[in-house]
Each structure stands twice: as structure tokens, then as C-alpha cells.
Amino acid sequence: MTLMVAYSRTVEGEAALEQGRALAARLAFPVLVFDLKSETRTSDRHLDPPADVGGGDERWFGPAHSAPDPAEDLLDTAQELDVQMIVVGVRRRSPVGKFLMGSQAQRIILGASVPVVAVKTAGGEA
């Protein structure tokens, strides 16, 4: 079984990574990290983790070079790699904000075919 973390360099992304690592350790799942906002878009999608993020034996992925929507690419990658659970950070958004800008977390939660753990930030502002 495998767990995928939807990561971005935000407070929400850091919270998802921290909780995803802890959950994977408890469940003895390997961790795949999908960097939603990676500037490195390659054909094979494998990334080196950022030096300041640390971590262990997890594998990092990023959006494919031609992917217009990182959330959809994450869902496709999760399905291809037979992921059993996705962890994503969430924050509070107004209904108008959701309508106008959408939300990658919302698209992942609604589009996933596996369980999704939504992680709030430590301050409870999610």
C-alpha cells in the first residue's frame, strides 16, 4: 500500500507533508510526494526533493511537462502508481473565492478514487 502527499511550498503543503509522513509511518506505507507547484516539469515527473524539506525514503514527483492542471495530473499519477490514500492540506476559502479561483485541494478531494485525508494547518485557519 502507498500513500501520496499533495505538497506545495505553503503552510498547508507543509502541514500535509508532516501529517502524511506521520500517517505513513504508523501504517507502514511508503510515501510518494507530488509537488503541485514544482517549477521543474519533466517528461518522467521524478523530482529530487527540495534540500530544505528533509525527509526519508519518499519518492518525489511533479506535474508532467504538458499537464495544464497539476491537481488532475496528481490524480492521474496516483491512479497509475496504485496509491491507496492521498493526504492534502486545506485552508478556508469563501464561496466566491472557490467559484472564481477553484481549489486544487477541492479538485483532489472530489476527484480521487481513493480515501483523501484533508489536513488543516496548526493554527486552525484551514
C-alpha positions in Angstrom: 0.0 0.0 0.0 1.2 3.5 -0.8 0.3 7.0 0.5 0.7 10.1 -1.7 1.1 13.6 -0.3 -0.1 16.6 -2.3 2.7 19.1 -1.5 3.2 22.8 -2.2 5.5 25.3 -0.6 2.7 26.7 1.6 1.7 26.4 5.2 -1.0 23.9 4.0 1.5 21.9 2.0 4.0 21.7 4.9 1.2 20.5 7.2 0.1 17.8 4.7 3.7 16.6 4.3 4.2 16.4 8.1 1.0 14.6 8.7 1.4 12.4 5.6 4.8 11.3 6.9 3.4 10.5 10.3 0.4 8.6 9.0 2.6 6.6 6.6 5.0 5.7 9.4 2.0 4.5 11.6 0.6 2.5 8.7 4.0 1.3 7.3 3.2 2.7 3.9 5.8 4.1 1.5 5.4 7.8 0.8 5.1 9.4 -2.6 5.2 13.2 -2.6 3.6 15.1 -5.5 4.9 18.7 -5.7 1.9 20.6 -7.1 3.8 23.8 -7.7 7.1 22.4 -8.9 8.8 24.6 -11.5 10.6 21.6 -12.7 8.4 19.9 -15.3 10.0 16.9 -16.8 8.8 14.1 -19.1 9.3 11.4 -16.4 7.9 13.6 -13.5 10.5 12.3 -11.0 12.0 15.1 -8.8 14.7 15.5 -6.3 13.2 16.7 -3.0 14.0 20.3 -2.1 17.1 20.4 0.2 15.3 22.3 2.9 12.4 19.9 3.2 14.3 16.9 4.6 12.6 13.6 4.6 13.4 9.9 4.3 12.9 7.3 1.6 10.0 9.0 -0.1 9.8 9.4 -3.8 9.0 12.9 -5.2 7.0 13.6 -8.4 6.0 16.8 -10.2 3.5 17.7 -12.9 4.2 16.4 -16.3 5.7 18.9 -18.8 2.4 19.1 -20.7 0.0 18.9 -17.8 -2.3 22.0 -17.7 -3.7 21.2 -14.3 -1.4 19.8 -11.5 -4.4 18.5 -9.5 -5.6 16.4 -12.4 -2.0 15.2 -13.0 -1.7 14.2 -9.3 -4.9 12.2 -9.6 -3.7 10.5 -12.8 -0.3 9.8 -11.2 -2.0 8.4 -8.1 -4.0 6.0 -10.2 -1.0 5.0 -12.3 1.0 4.2 -9.2 -1.9 2.4 -7.4 -1.9 4.8 -4.5 -4.3 3.8 -1.7 -4.5 7.2 0.1 -3.9 10.8 -0.6 -3.1 13.5 2.0 -3.7 17.1 1.1 -3.6 20.4 3.1 -6.6 22.6 3.1 -7.5 26.2 4.0 -10.7 28.1 4.4 -12.0 29.8 1.3 -15.0 31.9 0.8 -17.7 30.5 -1.6 -16.9 33.4 -4.0 -13.2 32.5 -3.8 -13.9 28.9 -4.6 -16.2 29.8 -7.5 -13.7 32.3 -9.1 -10.4 30.6 -8.5 -11.3 27.0 -7.7 -9.1 25.0 -5.3 -6.5 22.3 -6.1 -7.3 20.6 -2.8 -11.0 20.6 -3.6 -10.4 19.1 -7.0 -8.2 16.4 -5.4 -10.8 15.6 -2.7 -13.7 15.4 -5.1 -11.8 13.7 -7.9 -9.9 11.0 -6.1 -11.0 7.4 -6.3 -9.2 6.6 -3.0 -9.6 8.0 0.5 -8.3 11.5 1.0 -7.1 12.9 4.3 -7.6 16.7 4.5 -5.2 18.3 6.9 -5.8 21.7 8.5 -2.9 23.9 9.5 -1.8 24.0 13.1 -3.4 27.4 13.6 -6.8 26.1 12.7 -7.2 28.6 9.9 -8.0 25.9 7.3 
